[in-house]
């Protein structure tokens, strides 16, 4: 019984320390592991939507994916990242010196 309790607590600890996930770049497995209430099928729908419609601009845009509701978004809002590679690249200075 003690081993079962330890195993259950360790599983909870993994979810509690999960890092935020970039829904614009992550694969379905990563999304499903990082977001609460998002299983593999919903995560695959997120990736498919992103590939067909483009990057998500706000966390609320996830509601456009079938099966993703406002409650799920609200529950995960602190773990949803939206940046893309172009957004984090430094701007080049065009001034000649």
ZIMO-V579266 format. One line per field, one symbol per residue. burial: 1 if it has 16 or more other C-alpha atoms within 10 Angstrom, else 0. A space follows every 10 residues. Layout:
BEGIN
burial->???
END
This chain:
BEGIN
burial->0000000000 0000000000 1111100100 1111101100 0111111011 0000110010 0110100100 0110010011 1110000000 0000000
END
